[in-house]
Amino acid sequence: MATNLNVTELDFDQIKKNLKNYLKTQTAFSSHDFEGSGLSSLLDVLAYNTHYNAMTAHFALNEAFLDSAQIRGNIVTRAKLLGYIPRSILAPRATITITVDVSGESGTIPSTLTLPRGTKLTTNVDGRNFRYVVLNEQSAVLTGTKFVFSNVIIVEGTRKKLLYRVDNDIENQKYQISDDDADTSTLRVLVQANELSSSFDNYTKFESLINVNSSSRVYYLQENSNEYYEVYFGDGVTGKKPLNNNIVTLDYIFTNGGESNGANVFTLVDNIGGYATNAVATLAKAAGGTERETSESIRFNAPLTFTSQNRAVTSDDYRAIIQKEFTNINSISTWGGEDNDPPDYGSIYIAIKPLVNETLTVNEKTEIKNTILKGKSVVSITPIIVDPNFTYLELDVSFKYNPNLTDRSAVELTSVVRDTVTDYNFNELNKFDGVFRHSQLLKAIDNADPSIQNSSVRPYMFMNITPKKASNLLDNNFNLQFTSPFFNSGSSTNFIISSTMWKLNGDEVYFGDIPIDGSTNRQVIAYKVVDSVNVTVINNAGLINTTAGTISLNNFKPDDDSADVIRITIVPDSLDLAPKRDQLIAIDPLRVIITPSVDTISVSGSSGTIDYTTTSRLR
């Protein structure tokens, strides 16, 4: 046995060197030329074989674990052991109303009209045509001369049917969906006795062992090693087993994914019941289309879903289950009622920022509560879905640059800085854990061009309100919750709040604020400007709680010809802003004011200090 042969190396050259050193110690090879072509070739083969086997073992071991596997088929297999099925590509969904007018029709008009699944529509997005189809069959009753199909859900793609014959002689028979761009959320699995039968049994996707027995019509879904989805049935114990020669129909939609997100104008291609006179109104534009789940997403989500065991108990469980089943998510936040403000024990709060719109539609919220979470929530916990609360930022950006270090003009440098701010907003903000880090943005601006010597950023928070006008009998009441406490100016009469102009009794007025004796809170007023002097027109228009970061506005009604939207701007107490619970921070690109100036000290040395200026902390 070779006791002095080093077997710890993986590198080819080092393996060959170890073999060579070992042979040199053997008396039978003491006179051989190991650099000769013949023996060197033999050593190459031995080293290659050793290296190949070592690497094969290394890769095989890596592929055995979810964290290190690289081949998607292996990742999917490891995830399946955790009870996780990767999400397929998803088609955008829109909600429409279809009205069929039969006033010009002759003959007998039926009292009920059916809108079949798969009815085709078209739309155009960025010059490209897309086909949409009706997802579910729906009926409408004749009202007057019209049939109205309300809240019709349509999805982008093409409907397809695959038929398979059951052969129970094949052990563990599976039925493959032959399109890798099939949206499995649209899948319908039907089983009929034979090809001549007119009756179908509808099978539903397996979700839980609860109430599943030998007669339960459920199907199982998985992704196979070829990256196609496939359907299989129970064994007669946990799920009904189809009989020999039964016909299995897979009815699904294959799609282009998110390419038509945002589509909002649809035209019917098919007639409905033979009637061509129809109108389509869009209730919710297309959203939710996305590509199939990536390997990295599977690697991240599978352990989370396994931890929750498909049961929603903690706030993290709710997040994991919703992320698995619902796709129109750009960012999600969940928190317990005990962490809410005010506390609401026995509730779980869910805030979702969708991919396309700023808020979820009513139908999407209903789907999450009544479909995705149904049967998984603890009976004593009530899920509550809330809309995201946006705090928008306007930025005053100033930077000094050395013109000797760049061939860009001040205008071009301003454009570079603006792009940097836009990138920061896209990459770091607009999500529930997106913190506005002042120093991070400054660093990005300073690194945007070698000529930029330093920069300063003054953030201001704002929200938009749409008040009722004077013709409305009710006063306006708004409660605005910002992400940060406000700058406390003490007893100063300088405003920390400002607003865009609105009209009251024909005058152009604005919101301001004044101190309250003995309190850190400040009172909101409305004022007009007369000869450069602020004249108060409403003494008490609300309250500013500087510590809690809230503004309440009340007791005002703008004139009917006033602006529809009023922007409320406030000075934050900190340069770093962090969202909580349902809050999101976003920079408004239209309200980023950038001021470049030449760094006179960098250009002229000590003589440049005479003209050197700095940026004030507040406007």
N, C-alpha and C positions, 0 to 999 in steps of 0.2 A: 504494500500500500504506500502511495506517495504521501509521506507525512510532511514534507517540506515544500509542497506545492500550494501557492497562495490562491485561494478560490474566492476571494472577496471582491475582485475587480470586475467591472462591467464594461470598461472601455476596451475596444478592439485592440488597439496598439499595446495597451498594458497587459491584456490577456496573452497576446503573442510573446511579449517580453518575459512574462512569468513562465510560460511553457519552455521558452528558450533557456532561461536560467536553470530550470529544473533539469532539462536534458544535459546541460553542461556538467551537472554534478554527477551524472551517471558514467561509470567507467566504459560502458559499451559505446558511448558517443563522445568520448573525450577527444578524439582526433578528427571529428567531423567539422566541416565548415558550415556553420549555421546561416551564413549569409549567402551561400550558394543557392542557385535558383531552384534546384530540386527540393532540398530540405526546407527552404524558405516557403515554397508553395504548399508543402504538406503542413507546415506550421500555420499558414494562412487559413487553410481549410479547417484545421482544428480550432483555431481562434475564432473563425467565423461561426462555426457550429456552436461553440460555447457562448459566444456573444448573442447569437440568434435565439438560443434556448433561454438565456437569461432575460433578454428583452421580452420574449413571448410570455414568460412567467410573470414578469413585471407588469405588462399590459393586462394580462388576464386577471391578476390580482386587483389592479386598479378598476377594471370593469365590473368587479364583484361588489363594489360599494357605490351608493348613490352620490356621495360627495365627490368621488374621483372619476366616475365613469364618463367617457367622452362620446361613445356611440349612442345615438338616441334610443335604439332598440333596447339597450341595456339599462338606460336611465328609466325608460317606460316600465321595464320589467321590475326594477327595484321599487319604483313608485307603486306598482300594482300590489306588491307585498304589503304596502302601507295602506292599501285600500283607496288609492288615488288614481283616477282616470284623467289623463291630460285633456284639456279643452281643445275642441276642433276649431277650425276657422269659423268665424261668425259673420253672418250677413247683416248689413244695415237694415234697420226696421223703421218704418214710418207708419203713422196712423192717419187715415183718411176717412172721408165720408163720400159715398157714391150715391148719387141721385139719378134714378131712371125715370124719365118723364114719358108717359104713355098717352099723353093727351092727343097726339096726332095719329095714334094707332087705330086700326079698324079691327073688327072681329071681337072675339071673346077675350077679355082681359082676365087673367087669373087673379085670385085674391091674394095669393102668396107667390113670391119670386125668390129663387135660390141663387146665391152668389157662390159658385163652386170654388173649392181650393184649387189653386193653380191658375186662376184667371189672370191674364197677362196685362201689364201696363208698361209704359216706357217713361224714361226721364233723360235729361241731358245734364251732365256735369262737366264743366270746363271743355265743352265741345265734343264730349264723348257720350255716346248713347249707352244706357244701361236698361236691362229688363228687370222689372219687378213683378212678383206674383203674389196673389192673395194667399195668406198662410192657412186660414181656417175657413171652412164652409160656413155660410151665414144666410139667414132668411130674413125677408122683410115683408110686411103686410102693406097692401095697397091703401094709401091715404090720399083721398081725392083722386088725382091723376098721377101720383108719384109713388115710387118705391124708394125708401131711404135706408141705405145700409150705413149705420153709424159705427164709429170706432173700429173700422176695418184695419187690421194689421197686415201690412204688405212687407215682403222681404226681397232683397236684391238677389237675382240668380235665376236658374232654370230648374224646373221640376223634373225629376227623373224617377223611374220605377225599375227595380230589379226583382225578378222572380226566381226562386230556388225551389227545387223539389226536395223534400225531406227524405233522407236515407239513413235510417237508424242502424244500418250495418256499419256505417262509418262512425267510429268511436270519436266522441267529442266533436261532432260536426259543427262547423262555424260558417257563417254567411257573410262574405266580405262586401263592404261598400267600395265600389271600384273607382271612386273619385277621391283623390287626396284633398280636394277643395270642397268636400261635402260638409255642410253645416249640420252636425248631429243634433242640434237643438230643434231642427225641423223634421227630424226622422219620425216616421210613422211605421210601425211594424204590424202587419196584418197576416193572419193565417186562415186559410180556407181548406175545406176537406179535400178538394181536388180542383183541377182547372175548370171543371164544369159547374162548380158550386157557385151560387150567387150570394151566399152569406159569408161574412168575414168575422173573425174574432180579433179584436183590437188588443194588442199587448202593450203594456206600459213599462217604462224603464225601471229596473230594480233600484231602489233607494235604501230600503231598510228591511231587516228580517221580520219586523213587526207585522203580524197578520199574513205572512207569506206561508202558504202550505202547498200541498201537492196539486191543488186545482187553481192556484193563483196564476193569472195570465201575465207573467212578467218576462222581460228579456234582459240579458246582460250585454253590456257594451264594453269593448276594450280596443286599444290600439295594438296591432300586431307588429312583428319585427320588420315588416316591409313598409311601416308607417301608414298603413291603411286601417280604418276602423272596421271592426267586424262584430257581428251579433251572434249570440248563442243563447240557448234556452236552458231551463231547469232540467233536473234529472228525475222529475216525478216526485221528489221529496220537497225540495225548496224551489218550487215553480213547476208549472205544468209542462210536460214534455210532449211536443207535437208527435203525431202518429206518422208512420210510413206513408209516403206519397202525398202527405199534406203539402200545400203550396205556400211558401213564405214570400210575402211581398215587402220589400224595403222601399218606402216612398219618402224621398228627401229632396232638398234643394242644394245644388252646388253653386258656388258664389265666387265673386271677385274680392271678397273681404271688405276692407274699409275704403275702397277706391271711390265709392259713391256716397260716403258720409256727407251730410249736408243737403242732399237733394230735397227739393220742396215743391216741385211742380211735376205732376204726373198726368199722363194721358192714357186712357183705356185703349187697349188694342183689340181685345175680345168683346163681342156682344154679350149681353147678359140676358138669357132667355130669348134671344133673337131680337131684342130691342136695342137699337143703335143710339137713341137719343139719351145721353147721359152727361152728368157733370161730376167732376172730381174736386173736392175741397180738401186741402191739407190741414190736418189738426196738429200734427207734430212731424217735423222734418226728419229725414232719415238720419239715424245715429246708431252707434253700437257696433258697427262693422269693424272687425279686427282680424289679424292673422292668427293662425293656430298657435297654441302655447309653445313657447320656446323651451329648449332643454334646460336653460338656466332657471326659467320660471318654474318648471316642474321640480327641479332640484330644491327650490326655495319653498314652494307651496305644499309639496307632499308631506313633509314632516309636520307642518302646521295643521294640516287636515287630519293627520293621524292623531295628533295631540288632542284635537277636539272630538275625535271619534264620531264625527258627523252629528254631534250634539252641541247645541248653542247654550253655554252656561256663562262663561266669562265674555268680556267684551272682545278679547282676542279670538274667541271661538266664532263670534258673529262675523268678524272681519274675514277670517279664513274661509268660512262657508260662503259668504257673499262673493268674495274674490274668485272662488272656484266656479260658482254657478252663474254669476252675472258679469257681463263683459264691458258694459258701457261705463267703465271706471277709469278716470284719470288719477284720482286720489281718493282715499277713503279714511275716515276717522271714526272710531267707536269708543264710547266711554260709558261707564256705569252711572246710573241715576244718582248714586251717592257722591259722584264727582261733578254733578251738574250744578249750575248756579241759577236758581236756588236748587237744593237737593230734591230729588224726586225718586224716592226709594221704590224699588219694584219695577224700574224701567231700565231699558238699555237704549242709548241714543246712537244713531247712525247718521253720519253726514257723508255724502258722496258728491264729488265733483265729476260730472260726466265728461266724456271725451270731446263732445261737440258743443253742447249748450252749457250754460252756467248752472242749471238746475235740472233735476230729473223730472220727467213728466209724471202725471198722476198714474198713468197705466204702469209705468216702470216701478213706482213706489208700491203699487198694489201687487205687482208680480213678485217683488222681493218679500213682502210681508206674507202674502197668501199662498205663494208657490214655493219659493226658495227656502224660507224659514219655517214654513208650516210643517209640524211634526218634529221639528228639531229644537224648538224653543222650550225652555222650562215653563210649565204652566203659570207659575207665579210671576214671570217676568214678561213685561210688555215692550216689544220693540217699537221705537218711535223714530221715524225717518225725518230729519230736518234738512232744510236747504243750507248750503254754504253761506257764510256771512263774510262778504268781501270787504276788506279794508284796502283802499287804493292809495298809492303813494304818488305824490308829485315831488320831483327832485330838482333842487338848484345845484348844478354841478359847475364847479370852477376848476380850471387847471392852468398851471404855468408851464411854458415850454421854452426850450432853447432852440431858436431857429437855425443855429449853426450845426445842429445834430440831425437835421432832417431836410428833405427836399419837399415835404408836404407843406401846404399852406395852412393857415389857421382854420379855414373852412374844411379842408380835408381832414385835419386832425379832429375837428369837431365831429365829423361823420364817423371817424374811427371810434371815438369815445361813445358816441350814441349807439353804435353797433355793440360795443362792449357792455353797455347798460342793458341793451335788449337781450343779449346772450345771458347775462346774469339773471335777468327776470325769467327767461325761459328755463334755465337749468336749475336754479336754486329756489325760485318762488312758485306761486300758483299750486302749492300742495300743502297739506295740513301740517307737515313737519318742515315747511319752508320758512326758515328764519332769515330775516333781513339782517345780515351781519355787515355793519358799516365798514369795518376795517378790511373785510374781504372784498367789498366792492372797490374801495380805494386802491387796494393792491392790484386788482384787475385793470383799473384805469391807468395807474402808474406804469404798468407793464404793457399797455396797449401800443406804445411807441417809445423808442429810446430817447426821444427829445423831451418827453413829459417829465418834468422835475418833481412836481408834487400836485396834489389835487385835494379838493374838499367837496363834501356832499352834505347838503342840508335836506333831510327828509321831512315832508309834511304829509299827514294823513288826511284823506277826505272820503266822504260818501255822498252819493246823490240821493235826493228825495224828490218825490213827485207829489206835491201837495194838492189837496182839493181846492177848487176856486171859490170865489165869493158867492157864486150862484148856488153852491152846495150849502145846505143848512147847517152842516156840522163843522165844528172847528177841527183844525189839524192837530194830530197828536203823533209824534214820532219818538221812538226810543232807539238811539244809535249806540251800539256797542263796538268800540274800537279795540285794536289788539294791544294797545299800550296805554299806560297812564299818561296824563297830559302835563305839559310844562306848567309849573306852578309859579306864577309871577307875583304871588303875594298880594299886597294891597295896590299893586300897580294898576293904573287905568288903561294900560296898553292892552289891546285885544289879543287874546290867544286863539280866538275863533274868527273866521271870516267866511264870507259867502259870496256867491254870485248875486247879481242884482235881481230883485223881484219888485213887483208894484203893489202899493197899498194906497187906496184912495187917490189914485192917479200919480202918486209920488214914487220915485225910484228909491227903494230902501234896501238895506243890507242887515245881516245879523252881526252883532258884536257881543261883548260881555263886559261886566263890571264886577268888582270884588264884593263879597259879602262879609260884613264885619264879624270877626271871631270864627271864621270858617275858611277852609281851603277850597270849598266849592265857590263857583262863580255864577252869577245870574245872567241869563241870555236876554239881550235887548234887541229891538229893531230900531234902526236909525236911518235918517236921510241926511244928505250933505247939503247945507245951505251956506253959500259964500265960504266954502272950505271949512265949515264948522259942522261937527256932527250933532244933529238934533234928534233926540230920542222920540220915537213915535209909539213904541210899545215898551212899557217899563218892565214887564215880566213876560218874556216869550219862551221861558224854559229854564233849565238848570244844567250846569256843567259840574260833574263829579270828577275832579281831576285825578283822584286816587284810583277810582274804579274804571276810568276811561270811558265814561258814558255821557251822552248828551241827550236830554229830553227837550223836545220842542213842542210848544202848544200855544193856544190862544192866538192864532193868526190865520187869516184867510186871504191869500193874494187876490188881486183883481182878476177878472176873467181874461184880460189881455196880457196877463203877466207870463213870465217864462214857465214852461211846463215842468222843467227840472231845475232844482236849486242845488248847487254844489256847496257842501259844508266842509270847510278845511280847518284843521286844528294842528297846533304845534305839539309834537310828542315830547315826553319827558326824557327819553333816551334816544340815542342814535341807533341803537340796536332794537329791533322790533320782532317779537315772537308771538305766533298765533296760539290760541288755546281752543280746544274742543272743535267747534264747527267753523273756526275762523280761517280765512285765507288772506294772504298778502299778495298784491300784484302791483307792479309799477305801470302807470298809465304812460305809454310812450309819447302821447301827445302833450303831456305835461312834464316833460323833462327839459329844463332850460339849461343850456350849456354855454358857459362863458369862458373863452380862451384868453390868455394874456401872456405877453412875452416876459420871461423871467429875467429882469434887468440885471440881477446880480450875476447870474450865469453868463450873461453876455458881456457885462462891463466891469465885473469885479466889485470892489468896495465902492466905487463911484456910483454903481447901480443901486446902492441902498437908498439913495435920495428919492428915487421914483418908485421904490418897491412898495407894493400895497398888499394887504392881506384881506381875507374874506371874513365878514362879521358872522357871529354865531347865528343871529336871527336876521330876518329881512329888515 
